[in-house]
Amino acid sequence: GSKRVNSKVARVFGVSSLALMAMGVTPAAADFDDALRAYATEANGQVDQAKVAEALDLWHKYAVAGDILSRQLLGDVYSNQPVFQTDENGKATRLTLPQDTGIIAEDKIKALAWYTIAATHDFEDFSQQPDFRQINARVRAQTRIPALKATMTTTQVDRAHEEVITILGSQSEFDLYRLGLMYQSGNGLPKNNVEALKYYNLALSRARNANQYAAERKNFLLTIMTKEEVEEANELTRSWQPPLPEALQGPSPRSIELEEQNRILRERQLALAIEEIEREFTSANDHVIQNALAALGLYLDEIDGEMGPKTRKAVERFQFILVEEDENLTAEEKRNVMTGKLSPVQKVALIAQAAQVNHAQSQYIYGVMHAEGIGVPVDGDEAVRWLKRSASFGYPLAHYALGKYYRSGIYGDNPVAPSRADASFHLGQAAALGYDPAQKELNELYEFNFAND
């Protein structure tokens, strides 16, 4: 059998291999399972997004290094397929769907690329004695490819082929040989002998005379190709430039990492802040999402606070409205946005649109968002403007919020200075409209020291 070994695999799995193998665990499977455990981690019943990001990063590293389990799973997570964790007794537990983690977006192009690499994985080339999981991973990838392609445009499939070349083209002579084999056989990439010969040439140039398989296949192609085709392949070899590693195609890995951490933090802060607002409404038997959807004419049934089928359908209609005019999305991608479950950012958009059509409850929330910087920049003028519009409909919570903000002031863009007179007026209005906490605030008002009256 073949003794070709990918040097990257050896470097990644390192000297711990012997210890793991002594326990009956392959290094690749151990690393893969470490990432799977990170993905499965939950905090207080919520998905730990930092752990999900860590798992995704680990799977990428192992996939590039040649681990078929990670290659196949990346195909699954980018096509939003269920992820399972199997315990020591063989019991499989279904984990959070990738898209529901909040940080893994569906990407059919990446999914097809990783499925393709997994489906064409040659265990002999990696000097592996595959176990059942590894064989099953290759079969799974091979099975998923036709189903995934059926949902993709020709352009998307072509872009997935380019992604395969980007992933393997910047790696070792072994990976260049694999690209040549894909092109020669038409398995994974469109059959093209000129491209195949180019990659065999490149593989041999990396380690001349060391890759006997590339040499053998090159010699065979030379017997069946025309002189013009050979010259074209040779010219392509001379002009070839390796694809830039992903880290060099845009921002640095560290800046990407920091931006991702900041994005996750903003998402968490936004979710918590909106939950606080919703809790405030729940205590008053108001139902934020249904009311906002009803204000936009998307929900016409009973306001019961239950996210049942009719409410989810209304949410889906709103989600489609958000992307309907986006020319960068295909019709299929627009349909995929319609999950029936609002993300924190989508909640902000819903409240903003409902506020525009004079929905007092949404105007109140939108005003609080501007005062607190929830999903939008802090802006005192905007906060007061939306809260006063809500208060004009006799909405007690808007008066109450105005009273509190005039008591403490709003600092940020267009700041609002504290004002005892304005605070007293709005707290008094809220109390008169039956909002009991306002009376307590009003009683305490004159114990508060103001910078301005």
PyMOL commands that set and color helices and strands:
alter all, ss='L'
color gray80, all
select helices_A, chain A and resi 7-22+27-40+49-65+68-78+98-101+108-119+132-149+154-169+173-185+193-206+212-224+227-239+246-248+253-283+288-295+309-323+331-337+344-356+360-372+380-391+396-408+420-432+436-447
alter helices_A, ss='H'
color red, helices_A
select strands_A, chain A and resi 42-43+46-47+84-86+92-94
alter strands_A, ss='S'
color yellow, strands_A
deselect
rebuild
show_as cartoon
